[in-house]
Amino acid sequence: MPVPAHPRSHRPAVSLRPAVSLRPAVSHRPAADRVEIRLPWWAVALPAVAFAALLLMIMSPGQAQAATADPALGQLIERTLHLLAP
């Protein structure tokens, strides 16, 4: 006698008669169609604060000052490129 590979592979015979419902025909959407999205407060607040900070930086560029220190990073990049170039 063959043994089914999966316990649910054996299904009972399906009735050929249509199912009759005594309830009125009202279409209800199943609960799976609704998606509830709940965000923590910081998931909304942090992007808003970051946007506001960037907007303030763009709106007041007159307060920016040029760096007066030695361009150490520029010299490092220049020497690295000089060493890597053939």
Backbone hydrogen bonds, N-H to C=O, Kabsch-Sander energy under -0.5 kcal/mol:
donor,donor_aa,acceptor,acceptor_aa,energy
9,S,6,H,-1.9
11,R,9,S,-0.8
21,S,19,A,-0.5
26,V,24,P,-1.2
28,H,26,V,-0.7
33,D,30,P,-1.7
34,R,31,A,-0.9
36,E,34,R,-0.5
37,I,35,V,-0.6
38,R,36,E,-0.6
39,L,37,I,-0.5
43,A,40,P,-1.0
44,V,40,P,-0.6
44,V,41,W,-1.0
45,A,41,W,-2.2
46,L,42,W,-2.1
48,A,44,V,-1.3
49,V,45,A,-2.6
50,A,46,L,-2.6
51,F,47,P,-2.4
52,A,48,A,-2.3
53,A,49,V,-2.4
54,L,50,A,-2.4
55,L,51,F,-2.4
56,L,52,A,-2.2
57,M,53,A,-1.9
58,I,54,L,-1.9
59,M,55,L,-2.2
60,S,56,L,-1.4
63,Q,60,S,-0.9
64,A,61,P,-1.4
72,A,70,D,-2.5
75,Q,71,P,-2.1
76,L,72,A,-2.3
77,I,73,L,-2.4
78,E,74,G,-2.2
79,R,75,Q,-2.5
80,T,76,L,-2.3
81,L,77,I,-2.5
82,H,78,E,-1.9
83,L,79,R,-2.2
84,L,80,T,-1.9
85,A,81,L,-1.7
